[in-house]
Amino acid sequence: MRPIVNGIQKLLKQKLNIYPTKLTPQTDLKKDLDLVDWEMLYLLNAIEQNWHISLTQNDSENMANMAHLLAVVKKQVLAISQYNQ
């Protein structure tokens, strides 16, 4: 799971100029990282492009913290890797 966390940190730096010192499962995306709605959508779009996944609208709307984001991305990445085998 660490590569996904590192990838999200990299996207935050590259796309939104946000430099979180440490992301934990409890990191609140809007409160702790000060993401507004458009930044959140931009981050989720970058995540979809980076890992070639598709996040549902329900997932996007309910994305509150890193734990949920990581769970959704990990599930999608695993599904794609199993499909490609």
HELIX and SHEET records of a PDB file:
HELIX    1   1 ARG A    2  LEU A   16  1                                  15    
HELIX    2   2 ASP A   37  TRP A   51  1                                  15    
HELIX    3   3 GLN A   57  GLU A   61  1                                   5    
HELIX    4   4 MET A   66  TYR A   83  1                                  18    
END                                                                             
